[in-house]
Amino acid sequence: MRWRTKVSFRFINRLKCIDMKGAIICSYKIEGGGNQSGKKLAEIMDYDFVNLHTDEWKECKAKKQIWYMNDDIYKLQDKSREQLDFFNVLKHGEDIKIVLNFVMANTWKDDWILDHNVSKIIFLNKGRVQEWNKKTANTRHNLIDVECILPPINLERFEKVDRQDCDVVRIGRHSRISLKFPDNPCLMYRELNLPYRSFDFMLAHKEIEEEFKDHNNFTFYKWNEIKVEKFLENIDIYLAILNKKTKEQGGRSNMEAMASGCCVIVEDRDGMQDYIKHGETGFLVKSEDEAVEIINNLDRGEIKRIGENARKYAFKNFKTNNWIKSLS
């Protein structure tokens, strides 16, 4: 009986993969921003969500395929790639779109892009589009349609955010990847740590948690201990300075903080330049010292004004309509 049930289940899954309206094929191992974006696209397009880190994706025969790629893009450049299951799936696609969330790798010169029905490549910031156009100038790859669209976030989660005034200025950050923190993660918080400020993290870098664990104005949450929208609702300033080696192509967490009405302070590079208007919807800084200086000179009225501007901007510009139009 177990054997018959297992065969039936596999057969149903195979039929589903053949008959699906379309597939979002996602290459993320963890439930981070890229994985969430892929699921959001599947929801708004009414497509099946297929994760490369399960076995079912190998059976996918969808004619419409949207590959939401991360580091796995490198696997398509392997010398033995013709034996990879990627190509057994790609060959069924009659309309294939590639979303390069983070890594471009050598897609700008790889033949597999030209050998399959790739109709469009989507990047998450304008800088990547410019880089692509420069690298593919005077090549056949330049004939492929490219587009820049901000990461798809679930704005509905932040519609009911109810911000309350507080006696202290609340500074926070949520990130599960320690590598995104600066090399000396504690330095900025030593300078910012004043009695009228509080600091919330989900997760914190281990060095930050160790140094400030006995400080009453520091709160450390486990990952997903509370809902992101609730965490951001209780933050006035969202401070997300990155490690210099880290690229933030879209900056999904920054966008969510804006949708929650936070005053966002990030670095003046990568995707953040596409949606942060310095002094209007947030602040773009060149260094940690500049971030500290800005915070030290912000009054509560200015923090509130920037946060309200950011929230209005987010609900006007971060909608998923652009994705529906581009992917349909």
C-alpha positions in Angstrom: 0.0 0.0 0.0 2.8 2.4 0.8 4.5 1.7 -2.6 1.2 2.4 -4.5 0.6 5.6 -2.6 4.1 6.9 -3.3 3.8 6.1 -7.0 0.5 7.9 -7.2 1.9 11.0 -5.4 4.9 11.2 -7.8 2.6 10.8 -10.8 0.3 13.6 -9.6 3.3 15.9 -9.1 4.6 15.0 -12.6 1.2 15.8 -14.2 1.1 19.1 -12.3 4.5 20.0 -13.6 3.5 19.3 -17.2 0.2 21.1 -17.1 1.2 24.1 -15.0 0.3 27.6 -16.3 3.8 28.8 -15.7 6.7 28.3 -13.3 8.7 30.5 -11.1 11.9 28.6 -10.7 13.7 29.9 -7.6 17.3 29.1 -6.7 17.4 30.0 -3.0 18.2 27.6 -0.1 17.0 29.9 2.7 13.8 31.8 3.4 15.5 35.1 2.7 14.5 38.1 0.4 15.1 36.3 -2.9 13.0 33.3 -1.9 10.2 35.6 -0.7 10.4 37.5 -3.9 10.1 34.4 -6.0 7.0 33.3 -4.0 5.4 36.7 -4.4 5.9 36.5 -8.1 4.3 33.1 -8.2 1.3 34.4 -6.2 0.7 37.5 -8.5 1.2 35.5 -11.7 -0.7 32.5 -10.6 2.3 30.4 -11.5 3.7 27.3 -9.7 6.6 28.0 -7.3 9.4 25.5 -7.9 12.5 25.6 -5.7 15.8 24.3 -7.2 16.6 22.8 -3.9 13.8 20.2 -4.0 13.5 17.2 -6.4 10.3 18.2 -8.0 11.7 21.0 -10.2 13.5 18.5 -12.5 10.1 17.4 -13.8 9.1 20.9 -14.7 8.0 21.2 -18.4 6.3 24.6 -18.2 6.3 26.5 -21.5 6.5 29.8 -19.5 9.4 29.9 -17.2 10.7 32.7 -14.9 14.1 31.8 -13.4 14.7 33.8 -10.2 18.4 33.2 -10.0 21.1 33.7 -7.4 24.5 31.9 -7.1 23.1 28.9 -9.0 23.6 30.9 -12.2 27.2 29.6 -12.0 26.0 26.1 -12.6 24.9 27.0 -16.1 28.5 27.8 -17.0 29.9 24.4 -16.0 31.7 22.5 -18.7 29.4 19.5 -18.2 26.3 21.7 -18.3 24.7 19.8 -21.1 24.2 16.9 -18.6 22.6 19.2 -16.0 18.9 19.0 -15.3 18.8 22.8 -15.8 18.8 22.2 -19.6 16.2 19.4 -19.4 13.9 22.0 -18.0 15.0 25.0 -20.2 14.4 23.1 -23.4 10.6 23.0 -22.7 10.4 26.7 -22.3 8.8 28.7 -25.1 9.0 32.0 -23.2 11.8 32.2 -20.7 12.6 35.2 -18.5 15.7 35.4 -16.2 15.7 37.5 -13.0 19.2 38.1 -11.8 18.8 39.0 -8.2 22.4 39.2 -7.3 25.0 37.4 -9.5 25.4 38.2 -13.2 28.3 35.8 -13.6 29.0 35.3 -17.3 25.5 35.4 -18.6 26.4 38.4 -20.7 28.5 36.1 -23.0 27.2 32.6 -22.4 25.7 30.8 -25.4 23.0 29.0 -23.4 21.1 32.3 -23.2 21.1 32.5 -27.0 20.4 28.8 -27.5 17.1 28.8 -25.5 14.0 30.9 -25.8 15.1 33.7 -23.4 13.0 36.7 -24.1 14.1 39.0 -21.3 16.6 39.5 -18.5 15.5 41.5 -15.5 17.8 43.2 -13.0 16.9 44.8 -9.7 18.8 48.0 -10.2 19.7 50.4 -13.0 23.4 50.0 -12.4 23.2 46.3 -13.4 21.3 47.2 -16.6 24.1 49.7 -17.5 26.7 47.1 -16.8 24.9 44.5 -19.0 24.6 47.0 -21.9 28.2 47.9 -21.7 29.4 44.3 -21.6 27.1 43.2 -24.4 27.7 46.1 -26.8 28.1 44.9 -30.4 27.2 41.3 -29.5 24.1 39.2 -30.1 23.4 39.2 -26.3 22.6 42.9 -26.7 19.5 42.0 -28.7 17.9 40.4 -25.6 15.4 42.7 -23.9 16.6 43.9 -20.5 14.7 45.7 -17.8 15.1 47.1 -14.3 12.4 46.5 -11.8 12.6 46.9 -8.0 12.2 43.7 -6.0 8.6 42.6 -5.4 7.6 43.1 -1.8 4.4 42.2 -0.1 3.0 45.7 0.6 -0.1 44.3 2.1 1.9 43.2 5.2 2.7 46.9 6.0 -0.7 48.5 5.4 -1.8 48.2 9.0 1.5 49.4 10.5 0.5 51.7 13.4 3.4 53.8 14.5 3.4 55.3 18.0 5.5 58.2 19.4 8.1 57.1 21.9 10.3 58.9 24.5 13.4 57.5 22.9 14.8 57.4 19.4 14.5 53.8 18.3 17.2 52.5 15.9 17.1 49.0 14.4 18.0 46.5 11.7 16.9 43.1 10.6 19.3 40.8 8.7 20.1 37.1 9.1 23.4 37.4 7.2 26.3 38.4 9.4 28.5 39.0 6.3 26.3 42.1 5.5 27.5 43.9 8.7 30.6 46.0 8.6 34.0 44.5 9.4 33.9 46.2 12.8 30.1 45.9 13.5 30.2 47.4 17.0 32.0 50.6 16.2 29.0 52.6 15.0 26.8 51.5 17.9 29.4 52.6 20.5 29.2 56.1 19.1 25.4 56.1 18.8 24.7 54.5 22.2 23.2 57.3 24.3 20.5 57.1 27.1 17.7 58.5 24.9 18.2 55.9 22.2 17.3 52.2 22.0 18.5 49.6 19.6 16.6 46.5 18.2 18.1 43.7 16.1 16.7 40.6 14.4 19.3 39.0 14.1 22.2 40.9 15.5 25.8 40.2 14.5 27.3 38.0 17.3 29.9 40.7 18.2 27.2 43.3 18.7 25.1 40.9 20.9 28.1 40.0 22.9 29.3 43.5 23.6 25.8 45.0 24.3 24.0 42.1 25.9 24.0 43.7 29.3 22.7 47.1 28.1 19.0 47.6 28.8 18.5 49.7 25.7 19.5 46.9 23.4 17.0 44.2 22.4 18.0 41.1 20.5 15.3 39.0 18.7 15.8 35.6 17.2 15.1 35.3 13.5 11.3 35.5 12.9 10.7 35.7 16.6 8.2 38.5 15.8 6.7 39.5 12.5 8.8 41.8 10.4 6.1 44.4 10.2 5.8 44.5 14.0 9.5 44.8 14.3 9.7 47.7 11.9 6.6 49.4 13.4 8.7 49.9 16.6 11.7 51.4 14.8 12.2 55.1 14.0 15.5 54.8 12.2 16.4 51.8 10.0 20.2 51.8 9.9 21.7 49.3 7.4 25.3 50.0 6.7 26.9 47.2 4.8 30.2 45.4 4.6 32.2 47.0 1.8 32.5 43.7 0.0 28.7 43.2 0.0 26.5 44.2 -2.9 22.8 45.0 -2.2 21.2 44.8 -5.6 17.7 45.5 -4.5 17.7 46.1 -0.8 14.4 44.4 0.0 14.7 45.0 3.8 15.3 48.7 3.2 12.1 48.9 1.0 10.1 47.1 3.7 11.4 49.6 6.3 10.3 52.5 4.1 6.8 50.9 3.7 6.7 50.8 7.5 7.4 54.5 7.8 11.0 54.2 9.0 13.7 56.8 8.3 16.1 54.7 6.3 19.8 55.4 6.4 21.9 53.3 3.9 25.0 53.6 1.8 25.1 55.6 -1.4 25.6 52.7 -3.8 24.0 49.7 -5.6 20.2 49.4 -5.7 19.6 51.9 -2.9 20.3 54.8 -5.2 17.2 53.9 -7.3 14.7 54.6 -4.6 16.3 56.6 -1.8 16.1 60.4 -2.3 18.6 61.9 0.0 16.9 64.0 2.7 13.5 63.2 1.3 12.7 59.5 1.6 15.9 58.6 3.5 19.6 59.2 3.6 22.4 58.0 1.4 25.8 58.1 3.2 29.4 57.4 2.2 30.6 56.1 5.5 29.7 55.0 9.0 31.0 58.3 10.3 28.5 60.2 8.0 25.7 58.0 9.2 26.5 58.8 12.9 26.7 62.5 12.1 23.3 62.5 10.4 21.7 60.7 13.2 23.2 63.0 15.8 21.8 66.0 14.0 18.3 64.6 13.3 15.5 65.8 15.6 12.3 63.8 16.1 10.3 66.0 13.7 12.7 65.4 10.9 12.8 61.6 11.6 9.0 61.5 11.5 8.8 63.6 8.3 11.4 61.4 6.4 9.6 58.3 7.6 6.2 59.5 6.4 7.7 60.5 3.0 9.3 57.1 2.7 6.0 55.3 3.4 4.1 57.4 0.8 6.9 56.7 -1.7 6.8 53.0 -1.0 3.1 52.5 -1.5 3.2 54.5 -4.7 6.3 53.0 -6.3 6.8 49.5 -4.8 3.6 47.9 -6.2 3.8 44.7 -8.1 2.0 46.0 -11.2 5.4 46.5 -13.1 6.2 42.8 -12.5 2.8 41.7 -13.8 3.2 43.8 -16.9 6.8 42.7 -17.6 6.3 39.0 -17.0 2.9 38.5 -18.7 
